[in-house]
Amino acid sequence: MRHPNLRVNTGRLLRRIEDLGRIGAIDGGGVCRLALGGEDKAGRDLVVRWMREAGLTVSVDRIGNVVGVRPGRRDGPPVMAGSHIDTVRTGGRYDGNLGVLAGLEVVETLNDAGIETEHPVAVAFFTNEEGARFAPDMMGSLVYVGGLSAEDALATAGIDGATVEHCLQEIGYNGPADCGTPNVRAFVELHVEQGPVLEAEGVDIGAVEGVQGISWTEYTIEGVSNHAGTTPMRMRHDAGYAAAAIAAEVRGIAREMGGDQVGTVGAITLSPNLVNVVPNHALMTVDLRNTDETLLRRAEQRLAAFIADLADAEGVKISSRSLARFEPVDFDPGLVDRIERAARDRGHSVKRMPSGAGHDAQMLARVCPTAMIFVPSVGGISHNVKEFTKDSDIEAGANLLLSVLCDLAEESTQATGGARASTRP
Ligand SMILES: [Zn+2]
């Protein structure tokens, strides 16, 4: 471990989380800073000011991603920490913000100690991670790694009809930098878990091995409306029953497959939605996730077969539309090992785990060795004004980020010990 006695200034980090959380603050301690709105601009301005005060060279790219770089003894790709500062409408103060402000705190700590690293160290925040205003989510990081063209992203209209390009101009974050610059040597994102596992198991740190694959599908079921009293059961084409059967099957698939498979029906709308009418129409969503692509496909196939049989048996028409499909992402094994080891060295309990939510890191993983550090979320609550992580856990996560980034920034050889090349696709 390089600089084993180096520690972040926890008070400064906590103060900054508070200060940023005051911008767009909503009742209950939460935050609303939808991507590229006025509150997002104010949050960006504050973080950029802090970056400049810390001596970082700040660049803004065409899609509004912001990167601040601290030079190293040699030029070249920086070791990068980062996340996002946009939030959902009823967001918390920690989601995303922690990863950005802890990255900034790492830089401040290096400055305070007068440490010059071999490689540059960078802090980034990416545009529209949440996807609460513009689809897709993780837009800025996806453009950064070349997975979506800047033109397509800029032309995207949000829920209020305004395009990304227009909003970027409005808030003055349509920067001159090319998307995807600088190249990144390694990327580490500190994030709150947003789930209950670490707290429930009493573990301090999650060494995140990857992100679950996500399959979102919308189903439209068309049956026949009829009188609930006079229509014999055998003569019904009941869209409501079909929707309920699919919801039960989704649960059954997850239960029988076990492992990491999860399945959720989050929305069902019935028409005409009356007590005494057999529904003729149902609109529903299914969310399937697994860390293993083969198993995720198996879950999808099993549900598709069930739905085909169900449509036949009930005499209803069921059509589907894919809303999102991301394959699972594996983080760099060498970097995950390094995080696990560094956590143990610092006296923390640590668990290797997948991420159930999507993060910017899964995009960066396409172009450089990448991993994430999770700290516990009290009650497993996130995307909620009650989102909370204890100060001691924030301190532990930030010091671990410091330790891992320092080591990466001081190495003269390949960043992680993993075999992955850090070239662009
Ligand atoms: Zn987040």
Boltz pocket constraint, residues with backbone or C-beta under 6 A from the ligand:
constraints:
  - pocket:
      binder: B
      contacts: [[A, 84], [A, 95], [A, 96], [A, 129], [A, 191], [A, 358], [A, 359]]
      max_distance: 6.0
